[in-house]
Amino acid sequence: MAIVRMIISKAVLTLLALCAFAGNSVLCRWALAEYEMAPASFTLIRLLSGAAVLFFLIRGQSARMRASMPLRAGLSWWGALWLAVYAYAFAFAYIELATGVGALVLFTCVQLSMLLIGAWRGMRYSAIELLGIIMALAGFGYLIAPQLATPFSGTAVLLMMIAGVAWGAYSTVGRGASTPLTDTFIHFARAALLSLPLLPLIFLSEPLSWPPLALAVASGALTSAVGYAIWFKVLPHLRVSSAAVAQLAVPVLAACGGIIFVAEPITQRFVIACGVILSGILLVILRREKKIDATKTKHIN
């Protein structure tokens, strides 16, 4: 019975984390499309509220976790820079892109940029992995082709691609961190600090009403800070392949959120592209995990 409860608990936490990741797209698109909130205002509030909640989450942890904050202050600023680039490009892209399309473009670019970084560091890909990458690229091209017909939507796709590459770089910088929650707080706080020169411009340019302000705070405090905290809690209990495969659900969940909260339709093109892209990335993930397992078995023997 205890094992069953543990499995259910892990599954629920994983689902909550994935819903939080998808929720960032939904909340951002909701605030921008329904309330015409400025993307810069949304992003700054997201970063500030995320940093605040992460700080209190760390203060509520063990003494060892609290002690890690000053010890980790020497972290490179690259993580904060990549996080800021991701957050602002993400928000500005959602002025034009539908929720599901934006999430799928982001997810594809995150995965492909991390594969590219791996290749640059000397990782070699098998024929099956290359086939999966080609499938993902083909589906991606099919998805964005109509968006490139007009300059404005084409710019939005480019911004989301930049956001995806920046998030991939940010994930690579933070990979293997011994105190991921603390590191995330420091990156959020620094990204907010980098944004402070925009503060007067943001709050003098437009009056902020409560509904979009609440959406931006929810994005930072809940779907970012709490979402990351849940993910870091469940991640040690997941295989690398399981964690990667689970994230394939994020664009689909985001699209569902767009239907429910922003009344966005799901197009046939999105469904086809989503199937091709996610199948290709799944092929790469499973093949990579099989190679890792084979290497471990070889070393044991």
Salt bridges, closest charged atoms under 4 A:
GLU129 OE2 - ARG288 NH2 2.97
GLU129 OE1 - LYS291 NZ 3.24
ASP183 OD2 - ARG72 NH2 2.86
GLU264 OE2 - ARG29 NE 2.88
GLU289 OE2 - ARG239 NH2 2.94
ASP293 OD2 - ARG239 NH2 2.86
